[in-house]
């Protein structure tokens, strides 16, 4: 019988259902392997108490902790964090897999780049459906094409 995470969150006075869902996925996978909290905690290098708080949705674990848990459970962090919706693109899934396999300095660079791209997109520098960047509209000024400059001749 599936657990009603919304009811569980209301009972516990929690507002962030995502932590509960991630914790429940960790618990589900751990129990499927027949592992105790202590066995998984030892495999991840964390304490049993900390793992218990993560499973109950009371902690927001660091990405490195989630990676350790995913590896110990034999899954990817993407699988651990939730099942993709039907409309999730294969490109997005590929990006998540590549990110997961990258070195930390590469992950930092990719994260920064994505933040900048999203910020630019939200500020109006959107892309056309073809994927090509749109040129920003000119504000006033000359209309029509520019005349080429004559280079190399003196006037």
Secondary structure as UniProt FT lines:
FT   HELIX           5..12
FT   HELIX           17..32
FT   TURN            33..34
FT   HELIX           37..44
FT   HELIX           48..55
FT   TURN            56..57
FT   HELIX           63..73
FT   HELIX           77..81
FT   TURN            86..87
FT   HELIX           90..101
FT   HELIX           104..122
FT   TURN            123..124
FT   TURN            129..130
//
